[in-house]
Amino acid sequence: METAASRTKKTDSKPAKLGREVHARLGQQLRAMYDDVVNQGVPDRFADLISRIDGNGNKDRQ
């Protein structure tokens, strides 16, 4: 009896390959998404936390 797992497993099949156009389009979309994240900057609360971890915020604790 064939199960769903055995139908999806193909031991003799070749891995799927993407064409150059698909790779280029994926790269463009990933760069656009990454640029948006980078341009957002670091939120103030994270910058404050990093400052405290680095020891620059020791004045607040004393």
ZIZI-V462338 format. One record per residue. N is the residue number from 1. RES is the residue in three letters. PHI is phi in radians with two decimals (none if undefined). BURIAL is # if it has 16 or more other C-alpha atoms within 10 Angstrom, else .. Layout:
N	RES	PHI	BURIAL
N	RES	PHI	BURIAL
//
This chain:
1	MET	none	.
2	GLU	-1.59	.
3	THR	-1.80	.
4	ALA	-1.08	.
5	ALA	-1.14	.
6	SER	-1.27	.
7	ARG	-1.27	.
8	THR	-1.49	.
9	LYS	-1.52	.
10	LYS	-2.18	.
11	THR	-1.36	.
12	ASP	-1.81	.
13	SER	-1.51	.
14	LYS	-1.51	.
15	PRO	-1.13	.
16	ALA	-1.18	.
17	LYS	-2.10	.
18	LEU	-1.78	.
19	GLY	-1.30	.
20	ARG	-1.06	.
21	GLU	-1.12	.
22	VAL	-1.16	.
23	HIS	-1.05	.
24	ALA	-1.10	.
25	ARG	-1.14	.
26	LEU	-1.06	.
27	GLY	-1.07	.
28	GLN	-1.08	.
29	GLN	-1.17	.
30	LEU	-1.13	.
31	ARG	-1.09	.
32	ALA	-1.10	.
33	MET	-1.13	.
34	TYR	-1.13	.
35	ASP	-1.05	.
36	ASP	-1.07	.
37	VAL	-1.16	.
38	VAL	-1.13	.
39	ASN	-1.24	.
40	GLN	-1.23	.
41	GLY	1.36	.
42	VAL	-1.71	.
43	PRO	-1.04	.
44	ASP	-0.97	.
45	ARG	-1.15	.
46	PHE	-1.26	.
47	ALA	-1.07	.
48	ASP	-1.10	.
49	LEU	-1.10	.
50	ILE	-1.10	.
51	SER	-1.06	.
52	ARG	-1.16	.
53	ILE	-1.15	.
54	ASP	-1.23	.
55	GLY	1.72	.
56	ASN	-1.30	.
57	GLY	-1.76	.
58	ASN	-1.07	.
59	LYS	-1.07	.
60	ASP	-1.20	.
61	ARG	-1.47	.
62	GLN	-1.47	.
//
